[in-house]
Amino acid sequence: MTHTDLDLDTRARQLDGEHVFHSWSAQTALELPVLAGGSGCRVWDHAGRSWLDFSSQMINVNVGHQHPAVVQAIADQARQLSFCSPAVASLPRGEAARRITERAPAGFRKVFFTNGGADAVENAIRMARLHTGRDKVLSAYRSYHGNTGAAVAATGDWRRLPNEYSRGHVHFFGPYLYRSEFYSTSAEQESERALRHLERIVQCEGPDTVAAILLESVPGTAGVLVPPPGYLAGVREIADRYGIVLVLDEVMAGFGRTGRWFAFTGHGGEPDLIVFAKGVNSGYVPVGGVIIADHIAATFEDRVFPGGLTYSGHPLAAASIVATLDTMAAEGIVANADRIGREVLGPALADLADRFPMIGEVRGEGVFWVAELVANRDTREPISAAVMARCKRELAARGVLSLTAENRIHVAPPCVVTDAEVSEAVAVLHEVLALAKGWV
Ligand code: PLP
């Protein structure tokens, strides 16, 4: 470690503190790690301290850090044409759209590209409203859909409350057996009761006023709430019964995270609009979008779609999507996420839950997991924010970057994670949980 390298980390922290305004934070209390580089599941600072990235940063670096094929594709495209208007045709944009629609169910042939997840949600809502001629959007309390007008108003968690300026948003409770709103004692009950609750909300709001039901296929930030059997199919039936557009938000859950290209696959609830971002290109260039079912796209064949973005289908983003999806297919990266979840990470987390009563529940699939920490297993009282912050600090001090929210440790490594890397991270988790027993 040289003096200069240490200085770079200090300098990065100093510049950040002086000039960078951060998301969702009071600005003075921030203590941020510095990242200078990465490869696969590992990241490091300028001084050579390294971490296993079990957060995939924002649960988006699915293909791993600095995959050479994706970096190369971005560099090649930058040399050829770094920008072109959305009002021209371009080969990388078309190739990216084709690869995305090929992975979607039959009957999805068009993609509208955006800059990220929030504006993708925004435009899906716009499409649903124009398609139905209705106004209201129903979404779950336990959800996050992004930080722009309608997307943040559709969000259910605390981030909505200071930002409710968009109109026509109604919220409902989705299934969450561990903390059931419906006094359910089985997954079947939770599914059935959550569906009955949703249908009652539609009826009480006036079905003719509801444009869209917007739902994360697997609510992510809210706690990796894998839907119980029958729930997504049931939501589809309700949408059909009342002529409502079903929008599934796959921003966090999509493109490999659950061990499938799309998280909704296998749940029987095919949507009308699919919102994506994050994993589609692992965030190497900001991008998101809406995959549009043919019957919705038909609405705009002879009618102007009143929405657009300067950077819609940006060539660097498009090239990175092509390279990411080709690489994920060629290297079996989605299959790896599936196997790791079933054979390695899922069982290892279940084993930790057996050893530590502080873990109330672990749940997830693929490389999309959460450990919910409780002060008391019987009452399920969430562990305090102070203990959570300490867990996060101690994990980082032992070389594991994690993402925590409320009383949950989200365990979400890149889809390329190896068995050995899982073992290493789980051993650190074990060590920190053993210490944490003394903090409660
Ligand atoms: N939808 C979901 C499910 C998300 O998890 C997020 C971000 O975490 C968004 C939308 C917003 O995406 P972005 O931050 O790219 O705007």
Boltz pocket constraint, residues with backbone or C-beta under 6 A from the ligand:
constraints:
  - pocket:
      binder: B
      contacts: [[A, 58], [A, 115], [A, 116], [A, 117], [A, 118], [A, 119], [A, 121], [A, 144], [A, 145], [A, 146], [A, 147], [A, 216], [A, 220], [A, 221], [A, 249], [A, 250], [A, 251], [A, 252], [A, 253], [A, 277], [A, 278], [A, 287], [A, 288]]
      max_distance: 6.0
